[in-house]
Amino acid sequence: MTIEVLGSIGVGLIAGSFALLAFGGDSLIELISGVTVLEGLRRDSSRIGSAIDSKRTEQFTSLLFALIPVIGLGAVYSYLSDLKPEGSPLGIAIAVGAVIVMPYLYVQKKRIGRETRSLALSIDAIESVTCLFMATALLGGLLAEFFLGFWWADYLATGIILAFVAREAVESYHELDVEEAARV
């Protein structure tokens, strides 16, 4: 996940690809979520610090979701300014890697979540499926851009990815509300 985050953001900046930037931002959110779930599984949930950790994670995730309009507006500005992203073989490789790895992560997270009866891990598995859909949109856009010269495909892929991220943001806030209500 760390390679996916750094690669997507780095290559996105170099190629001027908002689709790669959006994918990298969502991958960062998924990485933080996965680390949070892992830490939760490692310690006793009755510990006092877990509420504080949850609040910190919520605050950090909120800042990351603020990137949605920034990336969206940047993409719109670039499109209207007739800026064309460059084709990116490295971006294609990152997207292919995600398309290959995400189904495996989904199956493993789901299996371990079922075995440990961890709702958090089962929910985190859904994020892997969402990432798979986004990686597929990213890959399609990057391939169309690189091989067919359809520079606008990057902007189309950005819109699709941002729609997934926005849906994921809403679902995360609902989950946090349910988790908060359960603690009270």
Disulfide bonds with the S-S distance in Angstrom:
none
